[in-house]
Amino acid sequence: MYAVAAAVMSGTAVWVALLGFRPTPIPRSATSARTSGTVQGRAGLVEDARLRGLVCVVGCALVGSVAAGPVGVLVGGVGGVLLTRALGQLETPSVARERLRIQRDLPVAVDLLSACAVAGVSVMAALPTVARALGGPIAHRFDTLHARWGLGASVAEEWERLAVDPALHRLGSAMVRAHRSGAPVVETLGRLGVDVRRERRSRLLESARAVGVKAAAPMAACFLPAFMLIGVVPTIVGGFRHLGL
């Protein structure tokens, strides 16, 4: 009975803790805000770091109390704290989805910025237009960059700030180099567009190859027992029957 209760409590604690890896989305542009209300409301509950820590500590302490009594409560509490810190270092699903969304939209964003530059519009002035066209997390970053520039921030500082962003460091670094060297922005964006498209193509090919590798184990786990039960076992049983055993 105690073992069943411990298993239920530990499973519940891990399940709720893992649900916590959905951070509250960053503010998005007006074009995407209408479709993100449900996600924001749901993420506010499951992404609270304090709630995640409380669940981990209480769950581990309960399991420890069932398994080892008062000493187990102390050990379980320490284990819950360590588990909370370990889970906090992992990339959350929503952060991963946001990163993939930016990687998907970045080639299009670079092409749109390049087209605006060819038309004679400065890149900074074109950021709101590109943000409205794309939406999503990249639109939020472009809107923030344009807002700071409109408040008087220098172009170089804003591109350097963008170069620190892990998702958009390629664009920020390219614009910083163009600003410092005086290279034509159109050529810089053109080369960057080719590079990010090649990089995205390589990443998609790697993901496609990884699908086959990851699917091998589940397929083996499903088909090998079926093959044994349908093909091998009847053959062996039939052979014993033919021998009269």
C-alpha positions in Angstrom: 0.0 0.0 0.0 2.8 2.4 0.9 4.7 1.5 -2.2 1.6 2.3 -4.4 1.1 5.6 -2.6 4.7 6.5 -3.1 4.6 5.6 -6.8 1.4 7.7 -7.3 2.9 10.7 -5.5 6.2 10.6 -7.3 4.5 10.2 -10.6 2.2 13.2 -9.9 5.2 15.3 -8.8 7.2 14.6 -11.9 4.2 15.1 -14.1 3.3 18.5 -12.7 7.0 19.5 -12.6 7.4 18.7 -16.3 4.3 20.6 -17.1 6.0 23.6 -15.7 8.3 23.8 -18.7 6.0 26.1 -20.7 7.1 29.7 -20.1 4.8 32.6 -20.4 5.3 33.8 -24.0 6.9 37.1 -24.6 4.6 39.9 -25.8 4.0 39.6 -29.5 2.9 41.9 -32.3 -0.7 42.8 -32.7 -1.1 40.4 -35.6 -0.4 37.4 -33.5 -1.8 38.6 -30.1 -5.3 37.5 -31.1 -4.2 33.9 -31.5 -2.0 33.6 -28.4 -4.4 34.4 -25.6 -5.2 30.8 -24.8 -1.6 29.8 -24.7 -0.7 32.7 -22.4 -3.5 31.9 -20.0 -2.4 28.2 -19.8 1.3 28.9 -19.5 0.9 31.2 -16.5 -0.1 28.3 -14.3 2.4 25.7 -15.4 5.5 27.9 -15.8 5.7 29.4 -12.4 9.1 28.5 -11.0 8.0 28.7 -7.4 5.1 26.3 -8.1 7.4 23.9 -9.8 9.8 24.0 -6.9 7.0 23.5 -4.4 5.7 20.5 -6.3 9.2 18.9 -6.6 10.1 19.5 -2.9 6.7 18.4 -1.5 6.5 15.4 -3.8 10.0 14.1 -3.0 9.4 14.8 0.7 6.2 12.7 0.6 7.9 9.9 -1.2 10.8 10.0 1.3 8.4 10.0 4.2 6.6 6.9 2.9 9.9 5.1 2.1 12.0 6.0 5.2 10.0 8.0 7.6 11.2 11.3 9.1 14.7 10.9 7.7 13.2 10.4 4.3 11.4 13.7 4.5 14.7 15.5 4.9 16.4 13.6 2.2 13.4 13.9 -0.1 13.3 17.7 0.5 17.0 18.0 -0.5 16.4 15.9 -3.5 13.4 18.0 -4.5 15.5 21.1 -4.4 18.2 19.5 -6.5 15.6 18.3 -8.9 14.1 21.8 -9.2 17.5 23.3 -10.0 18.2 20.5 -12.6 14.9 21.1 -14.3 15.4 24.8 -14.3 18.5 24.3 -16.5 16.6 22.6 -19.3 15.2 24.3 -22.3 11.4 24.5 -22.0 9.2 23.3 -24.8 7.8 26.8 -25.5 11.4 28.2 -25.7 12.3 25.5 -28.2 9.2 26.2 -30.2 10.0 29.9 -30.2 13.6 29.2 -31.3 12.4 27.0 -34.2 9.8 29.6 -35.2 12.6 32.2 -35.4 14.8 29.9 -37.4 12.0 29.3 -39.8 11.1 32.9 -40.2 14.6 34.4 -40.3 15.3 33.7 -44.1 12.0 35.4 -45.0 12.7 38.3 -42.7 16.2 38.8 -44.2 14.7 38.7 -47.7 12.0 41.3 -46.8 14.6 43.6 -45.2 16.8 43.2 -48.3 13.8 44.1 -50.5 13.1 47.2 -48.4 16.8 48.2 -48.6 16.7 47.8 -52.4 13.6 50.0 -52.5 15.6 52.7 -50.6 14.1 52.2 -47.2 16.5 52.0 -44.3 16.6 48.7 -42.4 15.6 50.3 -39.1 12.6 52.0 -40.7 11.6 48.7 -42.4 11.5 46.7 -39.2 7.8 47.4 -38.3 6.7 46.5 -41.8 8.5 43.2 -41.7 7.3 42.6 -38.1 3.6 43.0 -39.3 4.2 40.7 -42.2 5.8 37.9 -40.1 4.3 38.1 -36.6 5.4 35.7 -33.9 8.5 36.1 -31.7 10.7 37.7 -34.4 8.1 40.4 -34.8 8.3 41.2 -31.1 12.1 41.6 -31.3 11.9 43.8 -34.4 9.2 46.0 -32.8 11.4 46.3 -29.6 14.5 47.2 -31.7 12.5 49.8 -33.7 11.0 51.3 -30.5 14.4 51.8 -28.9 15.7 53.4 -32.1 12.8 55.7 -32.1 13.5 56.8 -28.6 17.0 57.9 -29.5 19.2 54.8 -29.3 22.0 54.6 -31.8 21.8 52.1 -34.6 25.1 50.5 -33.8 24.0 49.8 -30.2 20.8 48.3 -31.2 22.4 45.9 -33.7 25.0 44.9 -31.1 22.1 44.2 -28.7 20.5 42.0 -31.4 23.8 40.3 -31.9 23.7 39.0 -28.3 20.3 37.4 -28.9 20.9 33.7 -29.4 18.1 33.4 -32.0 19.0 36.4 -34.1 22.8 36.7 -33.6 23.4 36.1 -37.3 21.4 39.1 -38.4 22.7 41.3 -35.6 26.3 40.4 -36.2 26.0 40.9 -40.0 24.5 44.4 -39.5 27.1 45.3 -37.0 29.9 44.4 -39.4 28.1 46.3 -42.2 27.7 49.3 -40.0 31.4 49.3 -38.9 32.9 48.6 -42.3 30.5 50.7 -44.4 29.7 47.7 -46.6 26.4 48.0 -48.6 23.5 46.7 -46.6 21.9 45.1 -49.6 24.9 42.9 -50.3 25.2 42.1 -46.6 21.6 41.0 -46.4 21.8 39.1 -49.6 24.8 37.0 -48.4 23.1 36.5 -45.1 19.9 35.3 -46.7 21.9 32.7 -48.7 23.7 31.6 -45.5 20.7 31.2 -43.3 18.8 29.3 -46.0 21.7 26.9 -46.5 22.0 26.5 -42.7 18.2 25.9 -42.4 18.4 23.3 -45.2 21.2 21.5 -43.5 19.3 21.5 -40.2 16.2 20.1 -41.9 18.3 17.4 -43.5 19.8 16.5 -40.2 16.4 16.3 -38.6 15.1 14.1 -41.3 18.0 11.7 -40.9 17.5 11.7 -37.1 13.9 10.6 -37.6 15.0 7.3 -39.0 17.4 6.7 -36.2 14.9 7.6 -33.5 12.2 5.5 -35.1 14.4 2.3 -35.2 14.0 1.5 -31.5 10.2 1.8 -31.4 9.8 -0.1 -34.6 12.0 -2.9 -33.3 10.1 -3.0 -30.0 6.8 -3.3 -31.9 7.7 -5.6 -34.8 10.2 -7.9 -33.3 7.8 -9.3 -30.7 5.1 -9.5 -33.3 7.4 -11.4 -35.6 8.3 -13.8 -32.9 4.7 -14.5 -31.9 3.3 -14.7 -35.5 6.2 -16.3 -37.3 8.6 -18.1 -35.0 6.4 -19.4 -32.2 3.8 -21.1 -34.5 6.7 -22.7 -36.4 8.3 -24.1 -33.3 4.9 -25.3 -31.9 4.1 -26.9 -35.2 7.4 -28.7 -35.2 6.8 -30.1 -31.8 3.4 -31.3 -32.8 4.7 -33.0 -35.9 7.3 -34.8 -33.7 4.5 -35.9 -31.4 5.8 -34.1 -28.4 
